Every structure is written in C-alpha cells, then in structure tokens.
Amino acid sequence: MTKVLHFFKTYYPETMGGVEQVIFQLAEGSVARGLDAEVLSLSKRGAVRGEPVGHHIAHRSRLDLHVASTGFSRSAFKDFAELAREADIVHYHYPWPYMDLVHFASRLKKPTVVSYHSDIVKQKTLLKLYRPLMNRFLGSVDRIVVSSPNYAQSSEVLQRFKSKVDIIPFGLEQSTYPQVDEAKRAYWRERVGARFFLFVGALRYYKSIDCLIEAAKLANLPVVIVGQGHLEQKLRAQAQATGATSVQFVGGLDDEDKVALLQMCEGFVFPSHLRSESFGISLLEAAMYGKPMISCEIGSGTTFINLHGQTGLVTPPRNPGELARAMLELWNDPVRAAEMGRQARQRYESVFSAEQMIDSYVSLYRQLLDGRP
C-alpha cells in the first residue's frame, strides 16, 4: 500500500486553520482511495506517535521554540527521518523554514511534493536571510502545487520554478461537516438576529478586520465575526470606541455553530488585503453553502473562488467605503444576492470539490512513483 507522509508545523486537534483543513481532506480522501496517509506536526503538548485523526494517523514531535511564526523541534529531525523512511511519498506544506532544514538533514531519497500555501509576506528582513535556503529547497523537490492560477501567475517565487508547478484547487467535502438542526439556528437567530453578514477566520493582521469594522459602521449593517487571535481585544476595543455597535464578536466556535451561521447569513465578507491570504478556505466554505461573497482583489485565490459580478463582489483592498458599498448592494437586493449564492454553489461543485482535489493529488503521487515527469 502506498504511504504518504504529510509534514506541517501544526495539525488537528491542536489547531484548526485552513492548511490543517486541507491536509485533513487530503489524508481522509487518500485513505478512501486505498493509500495510507500519515501526518507529522509539532506540538507544545509533547511527542505522540500513532494518534488516530478521522481515518488516518497523526504523529507529533515536541515543539521546543517558536520564532517569527516558525516552530522548531530537536526531536522532529529524528521523528521525520524515521517516518520518511517508511513512506513512499513525502508531502510538504510550505511555508515553514524549519521544514527545509529537516528535509536536507534527512538526506531524503523519496519523491517529494510541496503544497505552496503562501508567499512569505510579513517577515521581509528574515526572508532575505532565508531566501538561499528557500530556493535550494524548492529547487530540490519534485513538484510544487499551488491552489489557483491567480497565485501562480502573481508569485515571483513560483515564477522562478514554473517548470515544476502544478495547479490543483483546494476542495472541501461537505459530508465531513455536521448537520445542523433548527434548534441550533433558532439559538443563533435569537442571539445575533435574523439578517447579518458573516466573517469566519483567525483574527490576524492580513485579514483586515479593522477595515470591516469601519465598513460595518459606515453601512450600519450587522456583521458577525467568528474567530480568535491575538488581535481580538484590539479589534473589540476599536468597535466599541468607534461606535460600531452593529458588529458582534462571538469568538471561536465549533463546526456545528459555524455551519449554522453560514446557513443563516445574508452573505460572507472576507476583506483580507495581503497575499498571506493565498486562497481562503472559509471563503470556499461560504461558496459551499451557497452564499454570495465579498472579497478584495489581491492577486490570490480569493478572486479565483469569488468571481466579481457572478458569485459575489470584489472590492479594492483596505477601502472601507467600497466595502460598505458592496455590503449595501447585496443587502438591498436579496434577489440578486441569492442568484450570486446559487452561482457560488455551482462553482464550488464544478471546481472545488474535495473529490477533484484528492483525485488530482493521487494522480500526481502515482506519476512520481512511476517516474513520470
């Protein structure tokens, strides 16, 4: 049985971000297609081998140090080498500079795939130091996969390696999400109201939630913000200080509550303004539930998911006035908003299903194992 080892800095159940969701979908789908999928990550909870996650196995190495969004672990060198020896394919998830060091230290002789989730955007000074290692790492792997043609064309890094770049859009399997009953929706209707816009995501600098708060105040429209992060208190203080009383923070929620809000919302607002947002899994979740979307044009996968005038509206980044205008446009024309939501669902089914993503990756794995370019 073909064994695939995924390697990333964090994983379920400790963290539940977009990359973790992609790895989960790939691992579960690979197992369903007769492959053996395992995941190695770092954890401050300590080392564990062979922990079941869904229908696949996860391993953890002890996290010793965390600097500039990069986790380091002494024991992961040994753990990775042992697990990679047993694997047929090693699947890396970039960016994570420590991963590059582990790759070279292990002197790996196995076929390698990199899912390129994002350029390095924030740590520009550190990037200058890291660039030689990055270029050597990306030059050494067999294939680099990016989730949208938009990102492949706009990334200077990927343009340097375009001869080995494949485009495989991320996908989601709706059956892995919980069913929600009317009692759960009634609870949220009582708490946040019957009509509202929704944001779901980690409260990070590149999400531009401060801009969303300004837009909500300008439009005087209700916005529910789902998520946690180190900016949460600052954003709550901004909403209170500026009188943006229509904005409600509900914190991090489990999947059942999140799905209830996705089903109920008028539309999904995703104002990320930097290329750190390479795709937007929560934006794709909104499309999966047939919701019209508002996003910003940043040359990434967000406008591969959300087509302006078809599945929603696209605004310039960091422009609260235009964001407010787009929200009012959907709010005041529910017939048009519903049609955009219908087309968003249709695009999800035709382009972004988990089945298509997994089949494409499995095909790539088999090409590499057969020695085909």
ABEGO torsion letter per residue (X at the ends): XBBBBBBBABBOAABABAAAAAAAAAAAAAAAAGBBBBBBBBBAAEBBBGBBBEABBBBBBBBABBBGGBBBBAAAAAAAAAAAAABABBBBBOBBAAAAAAAAAAGBABBBBBBBABBBAABAAAAAAAAAAAAAAAAABABBBBABAAAAAABAAAAAAAAABBBBBBBBBAAABBBBBAAAAAAAAAAAEABBBBBBEBBBAAAGAAAAAAAAAAAGBBBBBBEBEAAAAAAAAAAAAAGBAABBBAEBBBAAAAAAAAAABABBBBABABAABAAGAAAAAAAAAGBBBBBBBAGBAAAAABBBGAAEBBBBBGBAAAAAAAAAAAAABAAAAAAAAAAAAAAAAAAABAAAAAAAAAAAAAAAAAGBX
